[in-house]
Amino acid sequence: MSILTIAFPAQAALPVAEAFAGTAISMARPLLGFSVLAALFVMFKPLLVGLLRAALLVVKPRRTLEERTARRTMQGVLMLNRLARDYEGTQPALAAELRAIAARGN
């Protein structure tokens, strides 16, 4: 006996001859279940989003400020070196200047 039997007691009271009504009620049960589930998801969306974010922080913790700053600096150095390689054939002075800036770490 499921919870939805309590919601639709008419199906248990139907005689066997009225199969169409029983079929209609049995088709309405999953629809009602999905709509209740969707309503719960909508109502508890902030809670569910918070739980998912907390689970994400457990799996992949946020980097510290120092780690984020170091990563940003390293990306800048790599970008400057990439630009220096691009300009090396046409403007060697600019490439040398870019490498000097990258060596400072700014």
N, C-alpha and C positions, 0 to 999 in steps of 0.2 A: 504494500500500500504506500503510495507516494503522497507527498504534500499536496500535489495538484488534484488528487482525488477528493480532498476536502474542499478544494476550490470549485470543483465540478461534480457535485454529488448526483447530478441528474443522469450521468452516464450509468451509474450503478442501478438507478431506478428504471431505466428504459427497458421495455420488453425487447425480446430478440427480433421481433418483426420490424422494428424501427431501426434498421441497420444504418440508414443514411444519417440519421441524427447522431448515432453513436460514432460514425466515421467523421462527421463534421466536428464533433467535440474532441475526438482523438487527434484531429489535425490542428485544432485550435490550441491544444496544450503546449506543443513546442513553441508556437508563436507567442503565447503568453509568457512562457519561460524565457525566451530570448528578449522579449520586451522588458521583463523585470530585470534581467541581467544587464541590459543596456542602460536602464534607468539607474541601477546601482553604480555602474561605471561612471555615468555622468555625474551622479551625486557625490561620489567619492573620488573624483578625478584629482583634486589637489592632494589628497592623502596618498593616492597611488603614485602620482608623480614624485612626491617627496620620498616615498619608499624606494622607488626606482633610482632616484638620485643618491640616496644613502647606500644602496647596494652597489652602485657604480663607484662611489668613494671607497667602499671596502675593497673592491676588486682593483681599482686604479686610483690610488690616493693623489690628491692635488700636489703639485710640486711646490716647494718652498719659494719664497721671493728670491732668494739667492740663486736657486737653480733656474728659475725663469729668466732672471737677468743674465745669467751666464749663457743660457741657450740663445737669448736674443742677440747677445754680443757675438757669439759664435756664428750665428746666421748672417750678421752684418759683415763679419770678416770673410766668410765664404763668398758672400755676394760681391764684395770689393775685389777679391782675388779672381772671381769669375769675370768681372768687368775688365780687370787688368789683362787677363788672357785674351779677351775679345779685342782690346785696343792695342795689343802688343805689336801687331804687324803694321798698323797704320800710324799709331801715335805712341812711340816708345816712351816719350817723356811722361805722358799722361799715365801710362801703365806703371811706370816706376813710382809716380806720385801716389797712385791708388794702392800699390803694394806697401808703400811707406805708411799710409793711413791705416791699412789693415794690420800692419805690424804693431801699431800703437794700441790696437784693440778698440777703436772707437767706431 
